[in-house]
Amino acid sequence: MFAIDTPQNIGLDPARWQHALGLVRSWTETDHVPAAGVMLLRNGKTTGPHLFGRQMCDADSPPIREDAIFLIASITKPIVGMAALLLVERGEFVLDDRVKNIVPEFGNNGKHGVTFRHLLTHTSGLPDMLPNNTELRTAQAPLSAFVEETCRQPLAFRPGRGVQYQSMGFCMLGEIIRRVTGQSCAEFLQNEIFAPLGMHDTALGAPDNWYAGENPTVDCIAELRIPEAQVGSNWHWNTRYWRQLGAPWGGLLTTPADLARFAQFLLNRGRGEDESLLSPATISAATRNQFLAMRDVPELERRSRPWGLGWRLHWPGDSRNFGDFLGPHNYGHWGATGSLLWIDPTWQTAAIMLTTQPQEPRGEYLARFSNAVVASLKAPLEN
């Protein structure tokens, strides 16, 4: 899907690109970031995946493996969103249909008016995390328990009247995919997106066969430096429970090269290696400001913090995660585990940085890497 080439042939300033890579190397050498995998696509070409640091957080850990897999947290959300849009293409529902039409038990406590568009744009009023999130995870609860609890929740505001980042909206999208297709969200992603794109080291939740055999795939998963709130728990990011839960809001495991395949698919306007998986019209809708047509969304959000369908768009005046220099056509997402993906179709460019260092809420290392990447492009992005 993409060729490996030199920085010059890709359209990069070689010295500035080496500086960007040197930044990442220095962060791993000084233990600010235990491990990182980065990749830049431009014009269908890449200099290849670049991996730095060590596989485990311990100082004496072996170097990071060439086949290292990263838990990318909330970059999961827009990928699940694209799977939901595939069902819209197939006529299963339209974006302004109500969630309760497919999940009847959802339509209580003021949620009867929540639509699929609300879930995809963080305008539903659902919470980011459930009030009993820690208790559910401590009990090693299955996804169905998170769905049931989400269905019981009241809303923070009337649907479409505000914007609140909401992981539980994507929890419901995963359940909708399951009810419509008869497959789990993880199975649907595998069959309809990952396998056709050749993303062989990607899964929403580590399947059982990753734990089997003499050299299990799970050994490839880079250990995360877990935040203080998770220390001592039986559900932190490195546990088998969390790695296998397959949370539609944050459970995707992948490699820089596999995620680059997904980014190239988007740059190709929905076309994979041999077939069109999503239409160009769907990609356009997913990556334009949905708030422009949502009359009750506050003006500040519409103007300064827009969302597409699952994708965060360009937020002018906000350095978090994406940095300072991206152009108006940029879209992407980030993850609490220290992961970043952004795409600019105008310049046929995508950047990926996957780390094992949580960086919430500011994503400082992600933003600094992003700035250095944009500075290495021979032609500047539109402003």
Summary of the structure (lengths in Angstrom):
residues: 383
radius of gyration: 19.8
end to end distance: 29.1
largest distance: 57.9
contacts: 1346
relative contact order: 0.17
helix: 40%
strand: 14%
